[in-house]
Amino acid sequence: MTRATVARAVVALCVLLVSTFIALSTPPRLGLDLRGGTRLVVEARDTADVKVDRGVTDRTLEVLRNRVDALGVAEPVLTRSGENRIIVELPDVQDPREAAEVLGRTAQLTFHPVLGPADDVPQGESPPGDSPRGGKVLEDEQGRPLELGRAALTGAEVKDAEALLDTQGSAGWFVSLDFRGSGKGWAKLTGEAACHPPGDDRRRVAIVLDDEVVSSPGVDAEVRCDAGITGGATRITGSFDQQEARQLALLVKGGALPVPVEVVEQRTVGPTLGAAAIDASARAALLGTLLTALFVVAVYRFFGALAALALVAYGLISYAALVGLGVTLTLPGLAGFVLAIGMAVDANVLVFERAREEYQAAPPRRRSLRAALAAGFRNARSAIADSNVTTLLAAGLLFFFASGPVRGFGVTLAVGVLASMVSALVVARALAELCAGSRFLAARPRLNGVTLTGRLRERLLRWSPDLLRHPRRLLALSALVVVVAGAGVGLRGLELGVEFTGGRLTEYSTSRPVDVDTARRALADAGFANAEVNSSGDADISVRAPKLTDEEESRVRAALAEEGGEVTRVSDEMIGPSLGSELRKNALIALGVAVAGQLLYLAVRFRWSFAAGAVTAMVHDVVVLVGVFAWLGKPVDGVFLAALLTVIGYSVNDSVVVFDRVRELWGAARRKPLAPLANTAVLQTMPRTINTGMGATFILAALALLGGDTLADFALALLIGITVGSYSSIFTAVPLALRLEQRHGRPAPEPRRPKRTAPTLGGRAPVDNGARV
C-alpha cells in the first residue's frame, strides 16, 4: 500500500466524519413547499412627490427582494398584489418581527456637509431667514443639533456595504462602504470639509439614514484641502453592535425604497405541498437511488458496489455542505439533489470504463487489476476535471450575475459538483486502491467487474459502425429537430406558470377543517391540477392559480365545499409574477454570460471548433426541451426552470467527455484524419454515455411514476433533456466540430503522452489511448 493511498484514505475518512457531524448537528432549512413560513403583506404609500402606481410598486418589490436576500433568506416568494401591495413569503424565518422591521424601513441614505452648529434652530427645520444653503437641522450622535447642507451623495452611489469588526482599534462594529466608480463625489465632499481647521464642526461629514444622523465623522488631519479621501471607500461608525451594523449594511446595500411601505398583515402559511406529496417524493427518491446502485453493481460488480458506497458518501458530503451553508431546501432542489446522486455515478463510470480499456490493451502476461485501475483514474482525470470545471464556471457566473431561485440553483449546482469530485477522486479511489491488490479479486473477472470487457463494448467491437460517415446529414437532422421543436413554441405558445404571468390569489374559510392534501385532490378533480394550494393562517385554505376567471373561481369554491362544507371567501386578489421582469432579465444575462464563459474556457482548453460544437449542442437541447413542452402543453414554471438549468449542465458535461477522448486520440496520431479518430472516440465513450444515462433514468423514472403530480413534469423534462443531450453530444457536437475543422482547422494538438499500440474500436489502425501499465 503506497503513501498516496494511505493519504487518500485518511482524507476521505476525515471528510466523511466532518460531514457526518454537520449533517447530524445542523437542522436543514426547508422551503415554503416543505415547511411553510411567514407571509407579509406590504403596502406602498404615496408621498408628496411620488404617487404609487404599478411601476413604483414593481421597483419597490425589487428593493425588497434585495433586502430579503441580504437577510439570508433563500428561495423567497415576492409577488405584486394589485397596484400598491406586495406579498412577501419567507420560508423558515426565525424572527418574523425582525424581517418586518427591516422590510418596512425606507432606508434613504444621504451624505451631507456639516455647515455648523444650529443651537437656535428647531430640529428638522430649515435654517431661519432666507439662507441660500437650503439644508436641514438634525441631531448628531451626541444629541447636538447640526445644520446640514444639501445632500452631496445618496445611497444609490454606494456599490457595496459590509458589516465588519475593528479588531485593531476601538471602533467596534462598523459598516464599510465602497462607492461606485472612483468615488469622485466622496472625494469632493471630504475635500471641501478638509479646508476647515481640526475641531471645527464644518470639518465633519454627516451620514444620514431616514433623517437620522447615524455617523458624523471628522475628516482626518492628513487629508488635504480640496483633495479629499480618494479610493471610493469609507466607513460608518456609530457604536453599533453586530446586529445593528448588519442591518444597516443590508439596508444600504439593498437600496432605498422609492416610497415608504407599511406591513399591513403578517401570518404564518403552511407548506404548499401536503404530507402525502412529500412522502411520495421521498419514497420515489429512495427507490430510484436503490435502483441506480443496483444497476452500477450489476455492470461493474464488486467495484460497482464500492462506487455505490461512494455515492452514499457523495450524498452525505453534499447534504452536509448544503445545510452547513444554510441553503434553503425545496422539493425541486431536493429532487435535483437526488438526481445529482445518479449523475455523480458518471465519474465512477468514466474511471471503470477507462480501467477496462487499459486492462484489455495490456499484453496478457502484464495485465494487472491494480495497474488498470490506477491508469483508469489517471486517464479519466482530465475528462472529469474539464467537465466539472465547465459546470463550476456556469454555477459561479449564475451566482454572481443572477438572483432569486436561479442564484440558489448556482449554489446547489456548485456544491453538487464539488461533492461529486471528492466522492469519485478521493473516496471511491481510496476504496478501489485498498481492494485492487487482492489476488482473490484479480483471479475472478466476473466478480471484480473491471477485467471484463463488458457486453456493450464487446458488441461495439464486433459491429464497429461508422456513426459519423455523413456529418452533413446528421447536422441537417439536428436542424430539422430544432425547427420542429421551435414550431411548437410559435404555433402553440408556452403555458407559462403563475411565477411568470401572475394570477389570482384567493383565500377561503371552511366550516369543516380541510387539510391541504384533500383540498389539492378536490381541485385536481375539478380541473385545477396546476393550482398551488396551501394553508393560510390558522385554518384557511389559500389557492393561487393563473388566469382564473370568475366562473372558474366559483368551481374552485364548489370543489372545496364538497370537502369543507360552507365556504366563505376571505380575500381575493390579483397578483403579479414572482419571477418578475427584472429577475428574468438578470437570469437571462447570467445564462448568457455563463454560456460565453464556457465557450471561452472550452476554446482555450480544447479548440474553438470543439467549443462551438459543445455550445451548439447545448442550445439544441434547450430548444428541443422547450419545444416539446410547448407541443405537450405542459406548464413552464419555476420547477421547469430548475430542470432546464440541470439539462444545460448535463449537455455540456456530456460533450466535454467526448471531446476529451477526441483530443487524446488525435494528439497521439497527429497525421491521421480527424473523422475516423472522432468516430473511434465516440465508440469508446458510448458505454460511459449509456451507463451514466441509465443511472439517472432509474431515479427520474421513479420520480415520474411515484413522486406525484408535483414532480412528474420535472422528471419528464429531465428525461427528455438527458435523452436529447446524449444524442446531441455525439450527433450534433462532433459533426459540427468536424465540419469546422475541415474548413478552418489548425494542426492537430500535441500528444500528451508517449505513443504505444492499443486496440481500437472501429477496426482502424492502432492508436495510443493513453494507457500505461
N, C-alpha and C positions, 0 to 999 in steps of 0.2 A: 504494500500500500504506500503510495507516494505521499510526500508532504502536501502537495496541492490537493489531493483527495481528502486528506485529514482536515486541511484548512477549510475546504468547501463544506465538509460535514459539520464542522464547528460553527461556521457562519450560518448554515441552514438551520441548525438547532437553535442558535440564538435568535434568529428571525422568527422562528415558529414560537418560541417561548414568549418573546415580546408581543407578538401578535395575539397569542392566547390571552395574555394578561390584559391587553387593551380591550379585546373582544368581550371578556368576562366582566371587566370593571367599568366600562363606559356604556351607558344606555344609548341606543340609537335615537336619532331624531327622525320622526316619521312625518310624512306629508299630510296634507289635508285629506287625501283619498284614503289613507290608512288610519289616521288617528283623529282627524278633525283639527280644530284650532279656535282662533278668535276672529270674529268678523266685526270690523269697524265701519261705520258709515260716516263719511266725512263730507261736510257741506261747505262749498266755497262761498265767500261773502263778497258783495260789492264794496268798492271803495269810492272815494271822491273822484278818483282818476280813472278807474277801471270798472267796467260793468261786466259781470260774469256772463259768458256765453260758452258754447260748446268748445271753441278753440282755446279759451282761457282754462277751462276745466281739463282739457287734454294736456296742456302744458303743466298744469298743477299735478296731474297724475304722474307724469314722467319724473317730476321732482320728488314726489312721494315714493316712487319706485326706487330712486337712487338712495333715499333715506332708509328704506326697508332693507336694501342690500347692505348698506353700511351698518345697520343694526345686527347683521349676521344672520338674518332670516333668509334661508334659501327656499326657492320654489314658492314664492308668494303668488297670490292671485289678486290683481287690481283691475277693476272694470269701472267705466263711467256709467252712472245711472242718471238718465235724464240730462238736463242741461247743466246742473250745478252740484251733483252729488257723485261721490266716488266710493265704491265698495272695496274695502281692503280686507283680504282674508289672509291671516298669518298662521302658518302651521306650527304647532308645538311651541308657542310663545310662553316663556316662563313668567314674564311680568307684563300683562296687557296694559296696566296703567302707565308704565314707562313708555311703551310703544305709542299709546295715545298722546302722551305729553310731547314726545319727540315729533310725531307726525303733525301735531297741531301748531307747532311754533312757526312763526313767519320766517325767521332766520334772515332778516335783512341786515347784511354785514356791510359796513361802510368804514372808511378810513378818513379822518378829519385832521386838519391842522388845528392846534390849540392857539386861540387868539389872546388868551389871558384869563385871569380870574374874573368871575362875574358875581361878586358877593351881593350886589344890589338888584340883580335880575331874578325874577321868579323862575324856578326850574321849568324847562320845557318851552319857554317863551323866547322869542327873538330879542336881541338887544334893543334897548329903548331908543327912541328917536329914529332918524332916517339913516341909520347906519348902512352903508353900501355893502357891508360884509355879508349880510343876509344869513348868518349862522343860527345856531340854537344853543341853549344852555342846558347842560346835563351835569349831574354829579359824577365826580371821578370815584375811584375805588375807596378813597378815604372820606367820601361824602362832601367834598368841597365842590361848589358849582364852578364849572368852567364854561367859558364862551368858546364855542367851536365854530370853525369856518365851514364853508360848504364841503360836501364830500368830494375828496380828490380821487378816491378809488372805491370800487364796490366789490362784493364777493364774487361777481362774475369774472373778475380778472384774476382770481385765485385758481391755480392749476391743481394743487393738491393740499391736503391738510392731514396732519397726523398727530396723535397724542403721544408725547414722549416724556420720559422721566429724566430730569437733570441729575445724573449720577456723580458729577464732579463738583457742581456748585450747590447753592442752597435754594434754587428757584423752585424745586419740587416738580410737579407735573406742569407741563406747558404744551401749547399747540404750535407745531411747526408749520409754516405756510410757505408754499412755493408759488410764485406768480408766473403768469403766462409770459412767454417771450423773454426778453431781457430784464423785465421789471423796471422799465423807464419811469412809469408813474410812481412807483415806490421810491426810486432814487430821487426823483424831483421833490416829492413830499418831504422826505427826510433831509434832503439838501437844503431846502428853504428853512426847515426847523433848525438846522445846524448853524445858521447865520446868527442865532441868538446866543448869549453867553450861558455857560452852565449854571443851573439853578433857576433860570428863567422859565416860567411855565410855557412860554412860547417855543421852547426847545423840545417840547413833548409832542407826541402824536397820539391821538385818541382813536382807539379801535372800538367801534360801537356795534352792538348786536341788538336789534329790535329796540332802538332808542335807549339802550343801557350801555354805559361805558364798561367794557369787560377788561380793558387794559389801556393804560396811557403811559407807555414807557418814554423815558427821556432818551434823546439821541446821544450816543457816546461822544466823549470829548475828542476822540481821534477822528471822527467824521468831519470832513472839510465842508465849508460853506459852499453851497450850490453843487457839490459833488454827490453827496448823499450816500446811502447804502446801496451798493451795486450787487449784482448777482441774482436778483429776483427772489430772495428768500428772507424771511423774518420769523419771529416767534411771538406768540401771545402768552403773556404771563399774567397771573391774577390769583394766586393762592388757590389753585384748583386742586381737587382730589382727583383720583383716577377716573371715576365715573363722569365727573363734570367735564374734564378735559376730553374724554372720549366723545361725549355727547356734542360738545362744541365742535370738535373736529368733523364729526359726521354731518352736522348741520351745515357747516361751511362747505365741505366737500360735496354734499348732496345738492347744494344750491338753494337759492332763495325762492320761496313761493311767490308767484306773481300776484296773488291776492291772499288775504287771511282765510284760514279754514277753521272749522269747528267740528269736533267729534260729536255728532248728534245721536249716535246709537252704538252700543257695544254689547255683543252677546257671543256666546260660545256656539259653535256649529259642530255637528258630528261628522264622521268620515263620509265621503261621497260614495265609498264602496262599503257594502254591508259585510258582515262576518262571513256569510256564505261565499261571497265572491273572493274574499281574501283566502279563505281555507281552500277553495278550489284551485286558486292560483298556486298556493303553497304545495298542494298535492301534485299538481302538474309539474312544477319545478323539480320536486323531489324525484318523481318518476322519470322525467326527461334526463336528469343528471345521472340516475342509475343506469338508464339505457345507454347513455353515452359512455359511461365507464365500462359497461359490459361489451360494448362494441370495440372499444380500444383493447380490452383484454382478448377478445376473440381474434383480432387482427394481429396483435403483437405479443400475445401470450404472457409469459412471465414479466417481461419488461413493459408490456402494456399495463399489467397490474401495478407496477411501480409508477407508471405515468398517471394512473388513476389516483394513487396516493398523492402524487404531486399536484393533481387537480384539486384534491381536498385541501392541500396546503395553499394553493392559489386562492381558493375561496376564503380561507381563514385570513390570509395576508391582506387581500383586497378589502374584505369586510372590516378588519381592524383599521386599515388606513382610512376608510370612509367614515367610520364612527369617530376615529381619532381626530379627523379634520373637521368634524361637525357637519358633514354633508347631510342634507335632508333627503331621506329615502322615500320615494314614491313608488307606486306599483309599476309603472313603466320603467323606472330606474332599476327596481329590483329584477324585473324581467330582463332588462338589458344586462344586469349583473349576472343572472343565471345563464343567459346566452353567452356571455363572455367566458364562463366556465367551459362551455362547449367549444368556443373559439380558441381558448388557451391551449387546447389539445394540439393546435396547429404546430406550435414549436416542437412538441414531442414527436409529432408525425414527421416533421422535416428531419429531425435527428435520426429517427429509426429508419426512414427510407434511405437516407444517405448511408447509414451503417450497413443496410442490406446491400447497397451498391458496392461499398468498399469490401465487404466480405466476399461477394461474388467476383470482384475484379482481381483479388489477390490470387497468386498461384496456389493450387490446392495444398501444397506442403507448408505454405506460410500463412495459411488462414488462421486468424485468431479472433475470438469474440471480443477480447479486451481491446485489441488494436482497431477492430472495426468500429466499436462504439466510440473510442477516442477520436478516430478520424471522422465519424459521423457528427459528433459535437463540434469538432474543429471546422469542418467544411460547411456545416449548416449555420455557423455563427454569422457570416456576412448576410445571408438571406434574412435571418431573424433580426439582426440589427437594423438593416436597411428598411425592412417593412415596418418595424416598430418605431424607428425614428421618424418616418413619414407620418405615422399616426400621431406620435407625440407632438410633432410640429403643428399638425392641424389642431390638436387639442389645446396647445398653448395659445395659438392665434385665436381660437374660438373664445378662450377665457379672457384674453386681453381686449378683444375688439367687440365681443358680443355682450349681451346682458340677459337677465332672466333665465328661463329654462335652457336656452342654448349655452349660456355660460356654465350653468350647472352640469350640462352634458359634457362640456370640455373637461371639467374636473373629474367626473366619473370615468371618462374615457382614459384620461392620463393615468389615473390610479389603476385601472384595469390593465393597461399596457405594461406599466412598471411591475405590477404584481406578477403578470404572466412571464416576464423576463426572469424575475427572481425564481419563480417556480420551475421554469424549464432549465435555466442555465446554472442554478445553484442547487435547488432541492432535488430535482429529477436527476441531474448529473451526479450529485453525491450518492444517491441511492443506486444509480446504474453502475458507477465505478466500484462501489463496495461489493456488488454482486458479480461484476464482469469476470473476475478471476476464478470463478467457481468452475472446476473441471466437470462437475456434475451437470451444470447448465450447458457448458460448451459441447458436451457429448450428446446432447439431446436437442436437436434443432426444432422439433415440434413443441418443445417446452419453452425454450428461450425466445423463439419467435423472430430473432434478428438474423440468424443464419439461414432462414428460409428465404426463398426468392419472393414469395407472395403470389397469389393466384392472378391478380390483376397485372402485375409486372410480367409474369410468365406469358399471359395471353398477348400483351403488347409486344413482347419479344417475338412471339410466333407470327403475329399479324403484321407488325411493323408498317402501319399505314402512313402515307404522306398526307398529313392533315392540312398542310399549308401549300399544297400544289397550286391552288388558284387563289392568291390573296385578293385579287380584284373582286372575284365573286363573293368572297367572304365579307369584304368591306361593303359591297353592294347589298348583301343580305342584312348586314347590321344597319345600314342606312334605311332599308325598307322597314325594318322593325321599328326604328326610331320614328319614321314618318307615320306608320300606323298608330303607334302609341301617342304621338303628338296630336294626331287627328282626334283622338278621344278627348283631349283637353279642349280642342277647338270646337268640336261638334256637340259634346255633352256637357262640357264645363266641369269644374271641380265642385264637389259637395263640401264646401268649407264648413268646419265646425264652429261652435259658438265662440271659441277662443279667437277666431279670426274675424267673424262677422258681427259679434254681439248677438243679442236676442232678447229674451223675456225672462225675468226672474220673478216667480210668484211663490208666495208663502201661504200655506193653508194650516188651519187648525181643525182637528177632527174630534168628534165626540168620543170615539174609542181609540185607544193607543194603536198606532201602526208603526211597525219597525221598518227600517229602510229597505231591507230585502223584499218584504211583502209589497211595499209601495212601488219598488222598481219592477217587480214582476207584473203588477197590475198595469202599470203604464206601458210596459213592453207588449202585453197582450192587447192593449188599446192602440198600438201602432206607434208608440213613442220610445222605441228601444234606445235611441241615442240621447234621450233626455238625461240630464245629470240630477240625481236625487240625493238629498241628504237631510239629516235632522237639523232643526234650527231652533235655538233657544231651549226651553225645557221639553216641549213635546210637539212642536210644529214640524211640518214637512215642507222643504224648500225644493222647488222644481226649476231648473234652468234649462232652457231649450231655445234653439234658433228658429226664427220665422214662425212663431206661434201665433196664429190668428185667434180672434175671439171665439170662433166656433170650435177650434181645436182646444182652446183653454177650457171650454165647457166640457169637452170629452175627458180632459185630464181630471177635472173636478169629479165627473161622474165615475171615473175609474177608481179614484181614491175613496169615493163614497161607498163603493161596494165592500171595501175593507174596513173603513173607519167610521161608517155611519154618517151623521150630519157633518158636512164640510163647510167651513167658513173661510173665505179668502181674506187673509190678514193684510197682505200687501201685494202690489202688482206694479212692477217697474220695468221699463225698457233699459237694457244695459248695453254698453259698448263692448268692444272686443278686449279680452285680457291680453292678447298678443297684438297690441296696437301698432299703428304705422311706424312709430319710432323704433319699437322693438323689432319689427320685421325688417326695417331698413338696416338696423345695426346687425341683425343676423345675416342678411344678405351681404353686407360689407365684410363681415367676419368670414363668411364662407368663401367669398371671392378672394380675400387675402390669403386664406388657408390654402385654396387651390393654387394660387400663384406661388406661395411658399413651397408647396410640394413639387410643383413643376420645376422651380429653380433648384431645389435640392436634388431631384432625380436627374436633372440635366448635368449637374456638377458631379454627382456620384456615379452616374451611368453615362448616358449620351442623350443629347437633346431629342433624338428620334425616339428613344425609349421613353423619355419623359412625356413626349407628346402622345405616344401610344397609350401610356397608363392613364393620363388625364382624360383623353378622349374616351377610353373605355369607361371611366368613372361617370362622365357626362352621359354616355349611352345608358348606363344602368339607372341613373337618376330619372332620365326622361321616360324610360320604359316603365319604371315603377310608378311614377306619377300618372302616366297614360293608362296603365292597367287599372289603377284605382278610379280614374275618370270613367273608363268604359264600364266598370262594375258598379259605379255609383256609390262607392264606399266613401265614408267621411274622411276628410283631410283635417286633422286636428292636432293637438299637442302630442298625442301618442304616436301619430303618423310621423310627425316631425322627428321624434326620437328615433323611430325606425329608419327614416331616411338618412339621418346622420350616421347611424350604425352601418348602413349599406355603403355609404361613401367610404368609410374606413375599411370595410371588408374588401371593396373593389380594388382600392389602391394596394392593399396588402397582398392580394392575390396576384396582381400584375407584377409587383416587385419581385415576388418569389420566382416567377417565370423568367423575368429579365435577368435576375441574378445568375440563373443557370445558363442563359444565352451568353452573357458576358464571360462566364467561366470557360465555356466550350470554345467560344470564338477566340479568346485570348490564348488558349492552348493550341489552336490550329488556325493561325492568322492567315494562311494562304488559301484556305478552303472557302468556298462560297458560304455566305451567311445563311441562305434559305435552308439547306439541309441541316445545318447545325442548329438553327432555330427549331426545326421540326423535331430533332433529337431532344432538345431541351424541353419541348412541350411534352413529349412522350415520357421523359424521365420524371417530370414533375406532376404528371397526371395522377399517379397513385396518391400523392400527397393532396392534390386538389380534391379528389373524390372522397378520400378518407376524412379530411377536415370538414368538407360539406356534409358528409353523413353524420359526423359527430354533432354538428349544430342542428341538423334536421331532426334528430331524435327529440331534442329539447323543444324545438319550435312546434313539432307535431303534437307533443304532449300539451303545450300551452294552447294550441289552437283547438284541440279536441276536448280538453278537460279544464282549461283555465277560465271558461265562461265568456260571455259576450265582450267583456271589457278588454280582454287580451286577444280575442280571436283575430281582429283586424291587425293588431300589432304583429302577431305571429305570421299572418298571411303576408304582410308587407315584407317581413324579413325572409320568408321562404322564397318569395319572388325575387328579392334582391340577391340572395345567395345563389339561386339558380342562374339568374342573368349574369351575376358577377363572375361565376365560374366559367360561363360561356365567353363573356367578353374578354376576359384576361387572356384567353387562347385565340379566339377567332376575330377579335377586333384589335386589341392592343398590339399583338405580334404582327399580323399582316400589315397594319399601318406603319409600324416601325420598319418592316421590310421594304415597303414602297418608298418611304422617306430615305432610307439608306441607299436604295438603288438610284435615286435622283440626286441626293445631296450628301452621300455618305463620305466619311473620312476613313483613314486607315483603321484597321482592327485594333482593339485595346491591347495593351501589353499583357503578356501572361503573368499571372500572379504566382504560379508555382512551376517548378521544372516539369517537363513533359514525361509521361510514361504511358505505356499502352494499357488500354482498358476497353472491355467490350462496350458497345453502344447499342441503343435501341434504334431500329431503323435499318439495320443491315449495311451501314456505310462504313467507310474507313474508320479504324480505331482513332479515337481522340482522347486527350487527357481529361479525366473527370475530377482531378484534384485529389485522388485517393492516395493515402500513404499508409503503409503497414510497418 
